[in-house]
Amino acid sequence: RRCFSRAGDTSNELLGYIDRAAALGRDSLLGPFQSTGERFDSCLRGSMECTQATDGKVVCKITVGRSIQNRYGTMHGGCTATLVDVIGTMALLTKDPKRAGVSVEMSQTFLAPAKGGEVVTATGTVIKYGRSLGFTEVSIEDSSGNVLATGRHTKAFPQKKS
């Protein structure tokens, strides 16, 4: 089953997470991750599931499978950056599903490795949500609650031209 949209395809079943949220609301973020097609976030397809989507907060479980591991058998730093991007965006979509925004700043801090085969929990929280900017924090923890990585993501909400 495909989980991404194709040009001209309007079936909600085939939309990525941003378009699904816009069409169906924040509850559409729940369940297996729906990537935006064959783009950067496709590495999370089959590895991530959103278990909670409330006002300003999302919680996701990620299985550190081979496709997101580095040569040392731990989660690749690029995957961690992708998680900060995607989960920060998902948290913003819980505030307004039609305002995904565009990234203007993002950072990650790596504290400990996420080992291959491990299931980690990523929590995204909206810190400030304004008219033109949204600020999020993401924390990635192991099953014992140890923080493995943190990140911040700032997104701009471009004003619609009249």
N, C-alpha and C positions, 0 to 999 in steps of 0.2 A: 504494500500500500504506500503510495506516495504521500509525503507530508509537506510538500512545498508547492507554491503556486507556479503556474506557467502563464506566459503572456496570454491575456484574454480569458483565462480560466477564473471563474468567479465562485467555484464551489468552496464553501467554508472548510470542507475537509482537507483541501489542498493548500490552505493559506499558512504562511509562516506566523510565528507568535505575535508579531507586531500587527499584521493585518487581521489576524483572528481576534485580538483584543479590541481593535477598532470596530470590528463587525459584531462581535458577540459579547464584549465586556470582559471584566477582569477574571471571572470564573473560567474563561476559556484558557487561561494560563495554566490551570491545574492539569496534572497528568503528564504523560510523556512529552518531552520537549519537541516543539514543532519548529524546526530551523527555517531560515529564510531561503531555503533552496540549497543550491550548490555553492554557497558563499562561505565566508569565514566561520560562521557558527555551526556549520554542518558537522564539525568534529564532535559536537555535543549530542547529536542525534543517536539515540540508542543507549546513551550513557547517563542522561539526566532526566529526572522527573520532579515536577513542581508539586509539593505536598501541601503548601499553604500559600494563599494569596489574599491578604487582608489589606485594609487601607494603609498604604505606605510601607508594606512589608511583604516579602516573599521568602519562602524556605524551599530549597531544592536539595535532593539527594543525587549525588554523582558517583557512579562506579568508575574507579580508576582502571579502565580497561587498557588493553595494549595500544589502541589507536590514539590515546591521549597521553601516553607515557614517553619519557625521554629515553636515552640509551642506558640510563641507570635504573630503569624500571620504576620510576616515580613520575608523578604528574608533571608534564612539561610546563615551564613558566609561561609559554605562549597560551596554553590552555587556561592557566590561572588568569591571565589578562583577559582572555575571551569570557571567562566566567564573570569577572568584574564588570565587563561591558554589558553582557547579556542580562545578568541578574540585577545590576543597577537599573538598566532600562526596564526590566519587568517590574521592579519596585515602583518606578515612576508611572508605569501603565496602570498600576492599581489606584493611583490618584485620579488619572484621567486617561482612559484607554485610547483616546484619539491623539495624545501628545507624547510621542516617543522621543522627540527631540533629536538633536545632533550633538555628538561629543565635542567638548571643548577642552577637557582636561581629564586625565585618568592616571592613576598610579597604583602600584602594588608593592607590598612588602612581604617577602618570603621568610617565614620563621622556622618552618620544619617541612620535610618532604611528606607528600601524600603517597603512600606506597601502592604499588600495583596490586589490583584486586580489592583494595580497601574501598568502602563506601564512606564518602565524606558528606558533610552537610554544609551548604552555603546559604547564608542568610543575607538578604539585601534589605536595607532600610533607607527610607527617604529621610534625610536630615533636615532639608529645607526645600520647600516647593513654592516657587514664586511665579510671577507673571512671565518672566523671560528666562529664568534659570532654575534648574533642579539639581540638588546635591544629594548624592547617595554614598552609603558605606556598605561594603560587603565583607563578611567574615567567613572563612572556610575553616571548618573544624573536623577533627577525626571523631570516631565513635566514642572516645573517652572525654570529649569536650575540649581537647587541646587545640589551641588556635594554630593553624598551619600557615595561613596567609590572610592578609587583610588588603583591602583596596578602597579607593575613593574614585568616584566617577561624577563629573559635572557635565550636564547637558544643557544646551540652549534650546529654547522654544522659539523658533523664528516666527515673527508676526506675519499673519496672512496679509498679502497685498490686496488692497481694495480695487 
